[in-house]
Amino acid sequence: MEKDQVAELRKSIAKNGRYSPPAKFSISFRPDECTKDWMVRNGIDEKGLLSAAYTQLVQYSVVSLVISVILAFLVPYPMNLMIMFCLLLFPVLTAFSILNAPVRLSGEEQMAMLAESPTVVGMISMSMHLSPSLERAAAYAARNGEGALTFRLRHVMWDAATGWSGGVSDGIGRVAASLGETNRNLRQALQMISTAASESSRVGLERLLDRANELAVAGVKERLDRYITSLSFPTMVLFAFGVLLPVMLFSMVPLLTIRVALGSDIVEPPLGTLQIAFLMLVMFPSCAFLYARSTLSKHPLRRKERTELPRRDAIIFLTLLVFGGAIGSVLPFGQPYAALLCCIIPGSIWACRTFGKSHREEKRRPQQEGEFSSALYQVGNQLLSGSSLEASLQTAAQMRRSTHFSRFVAGVMHQLRTSGIPLSTSMQSNELLRQTTPLVRNAFITVAEAAEIDPEAAGRTAVNLARYIWELRESERVGKERMRSVVDMMSYTTMLFAPIVLAVTSGLYQVVSSIAPMGDSTALIWIGGIYVAELCLVVGYFNQNLMGQASPRDLIYGFGRTAPIAMTAFVIASIIAQEGMGSIF
């Protein structure tokens, strides 16, 4: 994903770099050392970047100014001011997005390396425990890992093989020097690994490698704690702009629509239906989504999901939404509530049935990895007591019957007895083990390879690796527990609080419109219903990514679970409010 963004940035710079920016414009771009290093590695020229941003600013400013002057005479007030503001703001945002692209991509790379650091450092330590060779360890991590840090290691191996650098140790040193303050623990861990490669004693080697693993895990835990502590203000802002401000505006619509001064004189409402629709359906959801995305970009454990939603599933989901709304709109009763419910319910049912199984499997994955990590610790203790690897695996599996680990052991032992395939080779192709994280998967493979040479050393390695994995999983579990309150608050607000307040407001508007002619009250109900669906989508995106579920399938599945509840609450509360206040008036 990042390589595609870098290619798009290069293409944009080559296409739009036409005008030379003035000296004052260059002051707006002051990258730090990490960003400069990222630009050099990815072939981004600073002058070309400034030229492309300035060219976009000039060209779009001219076009926006011409369109704004024309619309000022064609579109009535105050809609013309809103459109002109958006048009004049667009060139500035476009130029800023180009200038900020290296900073944003460099920051994303730093956060990705932070999330990947325990896995990569752990794999390097595994290999060096087995054989104290830095070249072999770096190649092992580069071959079995996946992510930004692994990609950097592959470049290190390539530069060392082609003679562009002084060797693997020199390349790892340059990687460590390019890391920012976010990855200071990773920088120290890589430096300790380089030092461990030249350590003559086995005790000193293991001590340095253990310290490197501890630093990598501690870096993630520290960053996660700081991120969770800082969530209070972003959550408050997101809650205010995405929930409270739209709800307050919607609640004031009846008061803004009719004004009575010393009598019952009805005047033109200061905000029309079109303006309210623009604010509620475009402005507020867009601002909330962008702010949520900015907040999530600092998440230290957020992993970008590489899998995309198949086009067929996306078409089916959108078709069900549109088709359900069209069918509901022709029903002879309960309008517009029937149309809103028919628009949401069919697509939600399909999403829950289609993506429910994969979602449940994804939620069970941490438990499965916990089984493997605890079993690894037990296998290490059995090896230290003098048992063979086969006996150790079988003993651990007997204590975990009907689990993924027991099925994993049954599979590799079956291949060993029927085909004579070594355990380390069988583990590499085992499907159950491949479903775990690279750190857990390679830990078992490394222990199996080490047990063929020295079972006692393999036992020590297994115990140490199990401890590292447990510490990392525990930090993730504690972090998610601390973030659970934020997620629950946003979810319940989206499903109950916001829909009920919007429904009461729409009911009040209908009652007032039945007394005084104020226009079509049905449009306000449509705006409120559509906004409830958009709010479920935006808050679901924030909550799912906050808990580490960044897949588009998880997003649609979460929408399918929350949107029907929120829409039902909106419809029921709107009907009750309309009937109740109608009887009062």
LUMLUM-56694 format. One record per residue (C-alpha): residue number from 1; residue in three letters; x negated, y, z negated. Coordinates in steps of 0.5 Angstrom, whole numbers. Layout:
BEGIN
REC     n   res      px      py      pz
REC   NUM   ALA       X       Y       Z
...
//
This chain:
BEGIN
REC     n   res      px      py      pz
REC     1   MET       0       0       0
REC     2   GLU      -6       5      -2
REC     3   LYS      -9       3       5
REC     4   ASP      -3       5       9
REC     5   GLN      -3      12       5
REC     6   VAL     -10      13       6
REC     7   ALA      -9      12      14
REC     8   GLU      -3      16      14
REC     9   LEU      -7      22      10
REC    10   ARG     -13      21      15
REC    11   LYS      -8      21      21
REC    12   SER      -4      27      18
REC    13   ILE     -11      31      18
REC    14   ALA     -13      29      25
REC    15   LYS      -7      31      28
REC    16   ASN      -5      38      24
REC    17   GLY     -12      41      22
REC    18   ARG     -12      47      27
REC    19   TYR     -13      53      23
REC    20   SER     -18      55      19
REC    21   PRO     -16      57      12
REC    22   PRO     -18      64       9
REC    23   ALA     -23      63       3
REC    24   LYS     -17      65      -2
REC    25   PHE     -13      59       0
REC    26   SER     -19      54      -1
REC    27   ILE     -19      56      -8
REC    28   SER     -12      52      -9
REC    29   PHE     -16      46      -8
REC    30   ARG     -21      44     -14
REC    31   PRO     -22      37     -14
REC    32   ASP     -26      33     -20
REC    33   GLU     -32      28     -19
REC    34   CYS     -27      22     -19
REC    35   THR     -23      25     -13
REC    36   LYS     -29      27      -9
REC    37   ASP     -32      20     -10
REC    38   TRP     -26      18      -7
REC    39   MET     -25      22      -2
REC    40   VAL     -33      20       0
REC    41   ARG     -31      13       0
REC    42   ASN     -25      14       4
REC    43   GLY     -27      18       9
REC    44   ILE     -23      25       7
REC    45   ASP     -26      31       9
REC    46   GLU     -25      37       5
REC    47   LYS     -25      42      10
REC    48   GLY     -20      38      15
REC    49   LEU     -16      37       9
REC    50   LEU     -15      45       7
REC    51   SER     -14      46      15
REC    52   ALA      -9      41      15
REC    53   ALA      -5      44       9
REC    54   TYR      -6      51      12
REC    55   THR      -3      49      19
REC    56   GLN       3      46      16
REC    57   LEU       4      52      11
REC    58   VAL       4      57      17
REC    59   GLN       8      53      22
REC    60   TYR      13      51      17
REC    61   SER      14      58      14
REC    62   VAL      15      61      21
REC    63   VAL      20      56      23
REC    64   SER      24      56      16
REC    65   LEU      24      64      16
REC    66   VAL      27      64      23
REC    67   ILE      32      59      21
REC    68   SER      34      62      14
REC    69   VAL      35      69      18
REC    70   ILE      40      65      23
REC    71   LEU      43      62      17
REC    72   ALA      44      68      13
REC    73   PHE      49      71      18
REC    74   LEU      53      64      20
REC    75   VAL      53      61      13
REC    76   PRO      58      64       7
REC    77   TYR      55      67       1
REC    78   PRO      52      64      -4
REC    79   MET      51      57       0
REC    80   ASN      47      61       5
REC    81   LEU      42      63      -1
REC    82   MET      41      56      -3
REC    83   ILE      40      54       4
REC    84   MET      35      59       5
REC    85   PHE      31      58      -2
REC    86   CYS      30      50       0
REC    87   LEU      28      52       7
REC    88   LEU      23      57       4
REC    89   LEU      21      52      -1
REC    90   PHE      19      47       4
REC    91   PRO      13      49       7
REC    92   VAL      10      50       0
REC    93   LEU      12      43      -2
REC    94   THR       9      40       4
REC    95   ALA       2      44       4
REC    96   PHE       2      42      -3
REC    97   SER       3      35      -2
REC    98   ILE      -3      35       3
REC    99   LEU      -7      38      -2
REC   100   ASN      -5      34      -8
REC   101   ALA      -6      27      -4
REC   102   PRO     -13      26      -6
REC   103   VAL     -12      27     -13
REC   104   ARG      -6      23     -13
REC   105   LEU      -9      17     -10
REC   106   SER     -15      18     -14
REC   107   GLY     -11      18     -20
REC   108   GLU      -7      12     -18
REC   109   GLU     -13       8     -16
REC   110   GLN     -16       9     -23
REC   111   MET     -10       7     -27
REC   112   ALA      -9       1     -22
REC   113   MET     -17      -1     -24
REC   114   LEU     -15       0     -32
REC   115   ALA      -9      -5     -31
REC   116   GLU     -14     -10     -28
REC   117   SER     -20      -9     -32
REC   118   PRO     -18     -14     -37
REC   119   THR     -17     -19     -31
REC   120   VAL     -24     -17     -27
REC   121   VAL     -28     -17     -34
REC   122   GLY     -25     -23     -36
REC   123   MET     -27     -27     -30
REC   124   ILE     -34     -24     -29
REC   125   SER     -35     -26     -36
REC   126   MET     -32     -33     -35
REC   127   SER     -37     -34     -29
REC   128   MET     -43     -32     -33
REC   129   HIS     -41     -36     -39
REC   130   LEU     -42     -42     -34
REC   131   SER     -48     -39     -30
REC   132   PRO     -51     -33     -32
REC   133   SER     -52     -30     -25
REC   134   LEU     -49     -23     -24
REC   135   GLU     -48     -24     -16
REC   136   ARG     -44     -31     -17
REC   137   ALA     -40     -27     -22
REC   138   ALA     -38     -21     -18
REC   139   ALA     -37     -26     -12
REC   140   TYR     -32     -30     -16
REC   141   ALA     -28     -24     -19
REC   142   ALA     -28     -21     -12
REC   143   ARG     -25     -28      -9
REC   144   ASN     -20     -29     -14
REC   145   GLY     -18     -22     -16
REC   146   GLU     -13     -18     -13
REC   147   GLY     -12     -10     -14
REC   148   ALA     -16      -4     -13
REC   149   LEU     -22      -6     -18
REC   150   THR     -23     -13     -14
REC   151   PHE     -23      -9      -7
REC   152   ARG     -29      -5     -10
REC   153   LEU     -32     -11     -12
REC   154   ARG     -32     -14      -5
REC   155   HIS     -35      -7      -2
REC   156   VAL     -41      -8      -7
REC   157   MET     -42     -15      -5
REC   158   TRP     -41     -13       2
REC   159   ASP     -46      -7       1
REC   160   ALA     -51     -12      -2
REC   161   ALA     -51     -17       3
REC   162   THR     -52     -12       9
REC   163   GLY     -57      -8       5
REC   164   TRP     -54      -2       4
REC   165   SER     -55      -2      -3
REC   166   GLY     -60      -4      -8
REC   167   GLY     -56     -10     -10
REC   168   VAL     -50     -13     -14
REC   169   SER     -53     -10     -20
REC   170   ASP     -54      -3     -17
REC   171   GLY     -47      -3     -14
REC   172   ILE     -44      -5     -20
REC   173   GLY     -47       1     -23
REC   174   ARG     -45       6     -18
REC   175   VAL     -38       3     -19
REC   176   ALA     -38       5     -27
REC   177   ALA     -41      12     -25
REC   178   SER     -35      13     -21
REC   179   LEU     -30      12     -26
REC   180   GLY     -26      17     -30
REC   181   GLU     -25      19     -37
REC   182   THR     -19      14     -36
REC   183   ASN     -23       8     -35
REC   184   ARG     -29      10     -40
REC   185   ASN     -28       3     -43
REC   186   LEU     -29       0     -37
REC   187   ARG     -35       4     -35
REC   188   GLN     -38       1     -42
REC   189   ALA     -36      -6     -40
REC   190   LEU     -39      -6     -33
REC   191   GLN     -45      -3     -36
REC   192   MET     -46      -9     -41
REC   193   ILE     -44     -14     -36
REC   194   SER     -50     -11     -32
REC   195   THR     -55     -11     -39
REC   196   ALA     -52     -18     -40
REC   197   ALA     -55     -21     -33
REC   198   SER     -62     -19     -36
REC   199   GLU     -61     -22     -43
REC   200   SER     -66     -28     -44
REC   201   SER     -62     -31     -50
REC   202   ARG     -56     -35     -50
REC   203   VAL     -53     -32     -56
REC   204   GLY     -55     -25     -53
REC   205   LEU     -51     -26     -47
REC   206   GLU     -45     -29     -50
REC   207   ARG     -45     -23     -55
REC   208   LEU     -45     -18     -50
REC   209   LEU     -40     -21     -45
REC   210   ASP     -35     -22     -52
REC   211   ARG     -36     -14     -53
REC   212   ALA     -35     -13     -45
REC   213   ASN     -28     -16     -46
REC   214   GLU     -26     -13     -52
REC   215   LEU     -28      -6     -49
REC   216   ALA     -23      -8     -43
REC   217   VAL     -18     -10     -47
REC   218   ALA     -18      -4     -52
REC   219   GLY     -18       1     -46
REC   220   VAL     -12      -2     -44
REC   221   LYS      -9      -2     -51
REC   222   GLU     -11       5     -53
REC   223   ARG      -8       8     -46
REC   224   LEU      -2       4     -47
REC   225   ASP      -1       7     -54
REC   226   ARG      -2      14     -52
REC   227   TYR       3      14     -46
REC   228   ILE       8      11     -51
REC   229   THR       7      17     -55
REC   230   SER       7      22     -50
REC   231   LEU      14      19     -47
REC   232   SER      18      23     -52
REC   233   PHE      18      30     -48
REC   234   PRO      18      27     -41
REC   235   THR      24      22     -43
REC   236   MET      27      29     -46
REC   237   VAL      26      33     -40
REC   238   LEU      29      27     -35
REC   239   PHE      35      26     -40
REC   240   ALA      36      33     -39
REC   241   PHE      36      34     -32
REC   242   GLY      39      28     -30
REC   243   VAL      44      27     -35
REC   244   LEU      46      33     -39
REC   245   LEU      45      39     -34
REC   246   PRO      50      35     -29
REC   247   VAL      55      33     -34
REC   248   MET      55      40     -37
REC   249   LEU      56      43     -30
REC   250   PHE      61      38     -29
REC   251   SER      64      40     -35
REC   252   MET      65      47     -34
REC   253   VAL      68      47     -27
REC   254   PRO      75      48     -30
REC   255   LEU      73      54     -33
REC   256   LEU      69      56     -27
REC   257   THR      75      55     -23
REC   258   ILE      80      59     -26
REC   259   ARG      79      66     -30
REC   260   VAL      85      69     -34
REC   261   ALA      84      76     -36
REC   262   LEU      90      79     -39
REC   263   GLY      95      75     -36
REC   264   SER      95      69     -31
REC   265   ASP      91      72     -25
REC   266   ILE      88      67     -21
REC   267   VAL      81      69     -17
REC   268   GLU      77      65     -12
REC   269   PRO      72      60     -16
REC   270   PRO      65      62     -17
REC   271   LEU      63      55     -15
REC   272   GLY      66      51      -9
REC   273   THR      67      44      -8
REC   274   LEU      61      44      -3
REC   275   GLN      56      48      -8
REC   276   ILE      58      43     -13
REC   277   ALA      57      37      -9
REC   278   PHE      50      40      -7
REC   279   LEU      48      41     -14
REC   280   MET      51      34     -17
REC   281   LEU      49      29     -11
REC   282   VAL      43      32      -8
REC   283   MET      39      37     -13
REC   284   PHE      40      34     -19
REC   285   PRO      39      26     -17
REC   286   SER      33      29     -13
REC   287   CYS      29      32     -19
REC   288   ALA      31      27     -23
REC   289   PHE      28      22     -19
REC   290   LEU      21      26     -17
REC   291   TYR      20      27     -25
REC   292   ALA      21      20     -26
REC   293   ARG      16      18     -21
REC   294   SER      11      23     -24
REC   295   THR      12      20     -31
REC   296   LEU      11      13     -28
REC   297   SER       5      14     -25
REC   298   LYS       1      15     -31
REC   299   HIS       4       8     -34
REC   300   PRO      -3       4     -35
REC   301   LEU       1      -3     -34
REC   302   ARG       5      -1     -28
REC   303   ARG       3      -6     -22
REC   304   LYS       6      -4     -16
REC   305   GLU      10      -9     -13
REC   306   ARG       7     -11      -6
REC   307   THR      13     -15      -4
REC   308   GLU      19     -11       0
REC   309   LEU      26     -12       0
REC   310   PRO      28     -16       7
REC   311   ARG      31     -12      12
REC   312   ARG      37     -17      12
REC   313   ASP      38     -16       5
REC   314   ALA      38      -9       5
REC   315   ILE      43      -9      11
REC   316   ILE      48     -13       7
REC   317   PHE      48      -9       1
REC   318   LEU      49      -3       5
REC   319   THR      54      -6       9
REC   320   LEU      58      -8       3
REC   321   LEU      58      -2       0
REC   322   VAL      61       2       6
REC   323   PHE      65      -4       8
REC   324   GLY      68      -4       1
REC   325   GLY      69       3       0
REC   326   ALA      73       4       7
REC   327   ILE      77      -2       5
REC   328   GLY      79       1      -2
REC   329   SER      80       8       1
REC   330   VAL      86       5       5
REC   331   LEU      90       2      -1
REC   332   PRO      96       5      -2
REC   333   PHE      95       6      -9
REC   334   GLY      90       8     -15
REC   335   GLN      87      13     -10
REC   336   PRO      81      15     -11
REC   337   TYR      79      10     -16
REC   338   ALA      81       4     -12
REC   339   ALA      76       6      -7
REC   340   LEU      70       8     -12
REC   341   LEU      71       1     -15
REC   342   CYS      72      -3      -8
REC   343   CYS      65       1      -6
REC   344   ILE      61      -1     -12
REC   345   ILE      64      -8     -14
REC   346   PRO      63     -13      -8
REC   347   GLY      56     -10      -7
REC   348   SER      54     -11     -14
REC   349   ILE      57     -18     -14
REC   350   TRP      53     -20      -8
REC   351   ALA      46     -17     -12
REC   352   CYS      47     -21     -18
REC   353   ARG      49     -27     -14
REC   354   THR      43     -26     -10
REC   355   PHE      37     -24     -14
REC   356   GLY      40     -26     -21
REC   357   LYS      35     -33     -20
REC   358   SER      29     -29     -18
REC   359   HIS      30     -24     -24
REC   360   ARG      31     -29     -29
REC   361   GLU      25     -33     -27
REC   362   GLU      21     -26     -27
REC   363   LYS      23     -25     -34
REC   364   ARG      21     -32     -36
REC   365   ARG      14     -31     -34
REC   366   PRO      11     -28     -40
REC   367   GLN      14     -34     -44
REC   368   GLN      11     -39     -39
REC   369   GLU       4     -35     -39
REC   370   GLY       4     -35     -47
REC   371   GLU       5     -43     -47
REC   372   PHE      -1     -43     -42
REC   373   SER      -5     -39     -46
REC   374   SER      -4     -42     -53
REC   375   ALA      -5     -49     -49
REC   376   LEU     -12     -46     -47
REC   377   TYR     -14     -45     -54
REC   378   GLN     -12     -52     -56
REC   379   VAL     -16     -55     -51
REC   380   GLY     -22     -51     -53
REC   381   ASN     -21     -54     -60
REC   382   GLN     -20     -61     -57
REC   383   LEU     -27     -60     -53
REC   384   LEU     -30     -57     -59
REC   385   SER     -28     -63     -63
REC   386   GLY     -32     -68     -58
REC   387   SER     -26     -70     -54
REC   388   SER     -26     -70     -46
REC   389   LEU     -22     -65     -42
REC   390   GLU     -17     -70     -40
REC   391   ALA     -16     -72     -47
REC   392   SER     -15     -65     -49
REC   393   LEU     -10     -63     -43
REC   394   GLN      -6     -69     -45
REC   395   THR      -6     -68     -53
REC   396   ALA      -4     -61     -51
REC   397   ALA       2     -63     -46
REC   398   GLN       4     -68     -51
REC   399   MET       6     -62     -56
REC   400   ARG       9     -58     -51
REC   401   ARG      14     -63     -48
REC   402   SER      19     -61     -42
REC   403   THR      15     -54     -41
REC   404   HIS      11     -52     -35
REC   405   PHE       5     -53     -38
REC   406   SER       7     -61     -39
REC   407   ARG       9     -61     -32
REC   408   PHE       2     -58     -30
REC   409   VAL      -2     -63     -34
REC   410   ALA       2     -69     -31
REC   411   GLY       1     -66     -24
REC   412   VAL      -6     -65     -24
REC   413   MET      -7     -72     -28
REC   414   HIS      -3     -76     -23
REC   415   GLN      -8     -73     -17
REC   416   LEU     -14     -75     -21
REC   417   ARG     -11     -82     -22
REC   418   THR      -9     -83     -15
REC   419   SER     -13     -79     -11
REC   420   GLY     -19     -78     -15
REC   421   ILE     -19     -71     -14
REC   422   PRO     -23     -67     -20
REC   423   LEU     -19     -63     -25
REC   424   SER     -22     -56     -23
REC   425   THR     -20     -58     -15
REC   426   SER     -13     -60     -17
REC   427   MET     -12     -54     -21
REC   428   GLN     -14     -49     -16
REC   429   SER      -8     -52     -11
REC   430   ASN      -3     -53     -17
REC   431   GLU       3     -49     -16
REC   432   LEU       5     -48     -23
REC   433   LEU      -2     -45     -25
REC   434   ARG      -1     -41     -19
REC   435   GLN       5     -38     -21
REC   436   THR       1     -35     -27
REC   437   THR      -4     -29     -27
REC   438   PRO     -10     -29     -24
REC   439   LEU     -14     -29     -31
REC   440   VAL     -10     -35     -34
REC   441   ARG     -11     -39     -27
REC   442   ASN     -18     -38     -27
REC   443   ALA     -19     -39     -34
REC   444   PHE     -17     -46     -33
REC   445   ILE     -21     -47     -27
REC   446   THR     -27     -44     -30
REC   447   VAL     -26     -49     -37
REC   448   ALA     -25     -55     -32
REC   449   GLU     -32     -53     -28
REC   450   ALA     -35     -52     -35
REC   451   ALA     -33     -58     -38
REC   452   GLU     -36     -62     -32
REC   453   ILE     -43     -60     -34
REC   454   ASP     -42     -58     -42
REC   455   PRO     -36     -60     -45
REC   456   GLU     -38     -56     -52
REC   457   ALA     -40     -50     -48
REC   458   ALA     -33     -51     -44
REC   459   GLY     -29     -51     -51
REC   460   ARG     -33     -45     -54
REC   461   THR     -31     -41     -47
REC   462   ALA     -24     -44     -47
REC   463   VAL     -23     -41     -54
REC   464   ASN     -26     -34     -53
REC   465   LEU     -22     -33     -47
REC   466   ALA     -15     -36     -50
REC   467   ARG     -17     -30     -55
REC   468   TYR     -18     -25     -50
REC   469   ILE     -11     -27     -46
REC   470   TRP      -7     -27     -53
REC   471   GLU     -10     -20     -55
REC   472   LEU      -8     -17     -48
REC   473   ARG      -1     -20     -48
REC   474   GLU       0     -18     -55
REC   475   SER      -2     -11     -53
REC   476   GLU       3     -11     -47
REC   477   ARG       9     -14     -52
REC   478   VAL       8      -9     -57
REC   479   GLY       8      -3     -52
REC   480   LYS      14      -6     -49
REC   481   GLU      18      -7     -56
REC   482   ARG      16       1     -57
REC   483   MET      19       3     -50
REC   484   ARG      25      -1     -51
REC   485   SER      29       4     -55
REC   486   VAL      27       9     -49
REC   487   VAL      30       4     -44
REC   488   ASP      36       3     -49
REC   489   MET      38      10     -50
REC   490   MET      38      11     -42
REC   491   SER      42       5     -40
REC   492   TYR      47       6     -45
REC   493   THR      48      14     -43
REC   494   THR      48      12     -36
REC   495   MET      53       6     -37
REC   496   LEU      58      10     -42
REC   497   PHE      56      17     -44
REC   498   ALA      55      20     -38
REC   499   PRO      61      17     -34
REC   500   ILE      66      18     -40
REC   501   VAL      64      26     -40
REC   502   LEU      65      26     -33
REC   503   ALA      71      23     -33
REC   504   VAL      74      27     -38
REC   505   THR      72      33     -34
REC   506   SER      75      31     -28
REC   507   GLY      82      29     -31
REC   508   LEU      82      36     -34
REC   509   TYR      81      39     -27
REC   510   GLN      87      35     -25
REC   511   VAL      91      37     -30
REC   512   VAL      89      45     -29
REC   513   SER      90      44     -22
REC   514   SER      97      41     -22
REC   515   ILE      99      48     -26
REC   516   ALA      95      53     -22
REC   517   PRO      93      52     -14
REC   518   MET      86      51     -15
REC   519   GLY      84      46      -9
REC   520   ASP      84      39      -8
REC   521   SER      82      36     -15
REC   522   THR      81      29     -11
REC   523   ALA      74      32      -9
REC   524   LEU      72      33     -16
REC   525   ILE      73      26     -17
REC   526   TRP      69      23     -11
REC   527   ILE      63      27     -13
REC   528   GLY      63      25     -20
REC   529   GLY      64      18     -18
REC   530   ILE      58      18     -13
REC   531   TYR      54      22     -18
REC   532   VAL      55      16     -23
REC   533   ALA      53      11     -18
REC   534   GLU      47      15     -16
REC   535   LEU      45      16     -24
REC   536   CYS      45       9     -25
REC   537   LEU      40       8     -19
REC   538   VAL      35      13     -21
REC   539   VAL      35      11     -29
REC   540   GLY      35       4     -27
REC   541   TYR      29       6     -23
REC   542   PHE      26       9     -29
REC   543   ASN      27       3     -34
REC   544   GLN      25      -2     -29
REC   545   ASN      19       1     -28
REC   546   LEU      18       3     -35
REC   547   MET      18      -5     -37
REC   548   GLY      14      -7     -31
REC   549   GLN      19     -10     -26
REC   550   ALA      18      -6     -20
REC   551   SER      20     -10     -15
REC   552   PRO      26      -7     -10
REC   553   ARG      30     -14     -12
REC   554   ASP      30     -12     -19
REC   555   LEU      32      -5     -18
REC   556   ILE      38      -7     -14
REC   557   TYR      40     -13     -19
REC   558   GLY      39      -8     -24
REC   559   PHE      44      -3     -20
REC   560   GLY      49      -9     -19
REC   561   ARG      49     -10     -27
REC   562   THR      50      -3     -29
REC   563   ALA      54       1     -24
REC   564   PRO      60      -3     -24
REC   565   ILE      61      -2     -32
REC   566   ALA      59       5     -31
REC   567   MET      64       6     -25
REC   568   THR      70       2     -29
REC   569   ALA      68       7     -35
REC   570   PHE      69      13     -31
REC   571   VAL      75      11     -28
REC   572   ILE      79       8     -34
REC   573   ALA      77      15     -38
REC   574   SER      79      19     -32
REC   575   ILE      86      16     -32
REC   576   ILE      87      16     -40
REC   577   ALA      84      23     -40
REC   578   GLN      89      25     -34
REC   579   GLU      95      22     -37
REC   580   GLY      93      24     -44
REC   581   MET      92      32     -43
REC   582   GLY      98      32     -38
REC   583   SER     103      30     -43
REC   584   ILE     100      35     -48
REC   585   PHE     101      41     -42
//
